[in-house]
Amino acid sequence: MKTASRIYTALVMIFLFAPIAILLVFSFNESKSLSVFSGFSFHWYRELFRDSETLGAVRNTLVLAVSAALISTVMGTAAAVGIHKLKNRYLRAAMDTVTNIPMINPDIITGISLMLMFVFVGRLFGAATSLNFATMLIAHITFCLPYVILQVLPKLQQMDKSLPEAAMDLGCTPMRAFLKVEIPEILPGIVTGLIMAFTLSLDDFVISYFTSGNGFQTLPIRIYNMTKKTVTPKMYALATIIFFVILFLLLLSNLVDEETAQAVRAAREKKNARKKG
């Protein structure tokens, strides 16, 4: 049984990571072939950095992803604190349901509904164009918010409720107690939510496609437009760079969680040692 489980796990891992491995290898291929590796070369990386239109799309994507991640992290943290402080059980259940809707809802439904709303509001105020960078930013914040809330809320539930109360008893204002006591306790959840919001915004295509204007093109939309003709191997080079950036962010997130867990264990050990002493 154990052997069968290991074989099944290995097959799943191969199925998941074989396409990425092929992409990484052929990003260094000297020719355009996807079946024959003719030689190791950085040719497609050089071609990538000469493509001003693709680099512009990368810049737009990064600006959008960073902006959406920062704003959704601030708003999501505030929302998580508000939900955590709710006393009414039914109201809290309703807020949890509302938070889950954007994640469960198909992207195409979210994209179309947001597009219709932006067009309606734009025409209502007589705007010349309804879709632009601002509409994409609002759309990305909308679908990133629930993920931030779901990362921060468990940290708030794990936190000792007496900590902010003790800080206020010692003279801190509620805001100072929140900044000095609660924020450090929930920081791993905030960082994880920030990274998740960044990667989700970076990766999104469907919602971006429906809410983008003519003057703003993200990288997924740029690649989609290229598929109508041909996708050159310089896109493999770009995908390789993005893969390692996301891998670095994932490792950073895991390190933050591990350091926090070690700090919590150390604090508990000191507390237990004092009780025994």
N, C-alpha and C positions, 0 to 999 in steps of 0.2 A: 504493500500500500504506500509506504514511504517513497519507494523508488518511482512508482507511478506519479505521485504528487510532485516529485522533483522534476521528472520529465515534462509533466504538464506545465509547471512553473517556467522551466527553461524555454519551452516552445512559446509561451506567452511573451516572455521577455524578448525572444528573438523576433517575434512578430511585431512587437512594439518598437524595438530599437534598430532593426535591420534597415528600414528606410532612411533613418537618420544617419546611420553609418555609411550607407551608399552615397548619400548627399555629401557628407563630409569628405569622403574619398574623391569623388568626382569634381568637387570644387577645386581640387588641385590638378585636375587633368589638363594636359596640354592642348587637347583637341576638344571639339564639341560633342564627341561621341558619348553616349550613355551606356554603351556596352563594352567598349574597348578602352582600357586605360593606357594611353600612348606614352605617358611620361609625366613626371612630377614637375609642376610649374606654378608660379604665382601670376600667370598671365591674366586670369579672370579676376583676380583681386585688383590688379592694376587697371583693368578695363572698368571695374566697378567704380573706382575712385575718379575715373575720367567722365563718368556718366552724370552730368549735372542734374538732369531731370530726376533720376533715381535718388541721388543724394538730397535733392530738395524734398522728395517724398519722405525720405528717412528723417530729415529735419522736422518736417511737419508732424510726422508720427510721434517723434520724441517730445516735441513741444506739447502736443495734445495729451500724450500719455502722462507726462510729468504733471501738467496742470490738473488733469482729471484725478490723478492719484493723490496729489496734495489736498485738493479741495474736498474730494470724497473722504479722505482720511480724517480731516478736521470735522466735517459734517457727520460722518459715521461714528466717530468717537463721541461727539456730543449727543447723537441720537441714542447710542448704546447706554450712555450714562442716564439719559432721560428714561429709557425703557426699564433700566435696572432699578430706578427709584420709584417706579409705579407701584402703588399699593393694591390697586384693584386687579384681581386675578383675571377677570374677563376682559378688561381693557388691555392688559398686558398680552393675553392670548390673541386679541384682535391685532395688536401692533406686530406681534410675531408673524401672524398670517400675512399682513400687508407687506412686511419685510421680505417674506419668502416669494411673493408673487413675481417680482422681476426676474428671479432666478429660475423659477419653474416655467414662466411664460416663454414660448419660442422666440428666438431673436427676430425672426421675420415679422411676427406680430408686433413686437416692441418697436422695431424700426419703422414699420408702416404707420402705426398709431402716433409715434412721435413726429414723423414727417407731416402727417395730416394736421396735427396740433400746431406745428411751427408755421405751416402754410396758412392755416386759419388765423392765427394771431398776427402774422405778417400782413395779411390782407386787411385785417381789422384795423391795424394802425397805418395802413397805406404804405407799407415798406416796398421799395422797388424790387428787392430780392429777399425771400424768406429763409433761404438756407445758406449758411456760411460757417465760419469757424466757431462762432458762439453757439450755434445750434448743435454742432457736433460735440462741443465741450459739455453742454447740458445733457445730451444723450449719453455720453460716456460716464458722466457723474451719476446719472440715474441708474445704470446697470452695475456700477462699481460699488455704490453705497451699501447694498445688502451684504456683500462679501466682507466689507470692513466691519459692519455691525456684528456679523456672526463671528468674527475673529476677536473683537474687543469684549463682547458681552460675556463669554465664558471666563475671561480673566477677571472681570468685575465680580462675577459670582464666586470665584475662587478666593478673592481678596478678603482678608480679615476686616469685618465691618467696624471693628473697634479702632482701627488705625486712624481714619480721618476724624473720628470722634475724640480720640486722645489728642490729636494735633490741635483741634479747636479748643479743647480743655486747657491746653498749654498756651493759648493766646493767638493761634492762627485764625485768620478769617476763613470762611468757607472756600473762597477762591484760592487762597494761599495753601490751604490744606489739600485742595484738589491738585494744585500744581506740584507741591512738594512731596505729597504722600501717595495720592492715588495714581498720578501719571507714571511715576517710577514702577509701581506695582503692575500696571497694565501695559507697560511699554512694549513687551514682546508681542502682545496682540496687536498693538498699533503698528509696529514695524512689519509684522506678517501681513496685516491688512493693506498697508501701503504697497508692499511688494506685489501682493496679489492684484490689487487695483491697477498697478502699473502694467503687469503682464497681460491682464485682461484687456486693457485699453490698447496696448501695443498690438494685440493679436486680432482685435475685432475687425470684421469685414462687413457683415450683413447690416448692422445698425448704422455703421459709418456710411455705407453705400446709399442708404435711404435718406440720411440727414446731412450729407455733404453738399456744398455748393460747387459751382463751376471753377472757382478760383482756389480751391483748397483740395489737395489730393494726398491721401495717406498712402503708406507703402502697400498694404493689402489691396487697395483699389488700383494702385499702379501695377502690381503684379497681375491682377485680374485683367486689366486692359491689355497687358502684354500677352496673355494666353490666347487672345483672339488672333495673334500672328504667330509669335514663337517666344518661348522663354529661353533666354541665353544662359550659359553656365555662370555668368556673373551673378545671377540671382542665387545660385547655389553658394557662391562665396558670401553673399550678404546673409543668407540663411545660416551659414556656419558661424559667422560673427555674432548674429543674434542669439544662436543656440548657446554659445559660450558665455555671453552676457547674462542670459537667463539662468544658466547653470551656476554662475558666480553669485547671483542674487539669491538663489535657492540655498546654496551653501551658507551664505551670510545669514539668512533667516534661521537656518538650523543651528548655527553657532550661537546666535542670540538666544534662542530657546534653551539650548544646552547650558549656557552660562547662567541664565536666570534660574534654571532648575538646580544647578549646583549651589547658587547663592541661597536659594530657599532651603535646600538640604542643610547647608552650613548653619543657617540661622536657627533651624529646628534643633540641630545637634547642640548648639550653644544654649538654647532655651532649656533643653532636657538636662544638660549638664548643670545648669544653675539650679534646677529643681532638685536634682539629686544631691547637689552640694548643700 
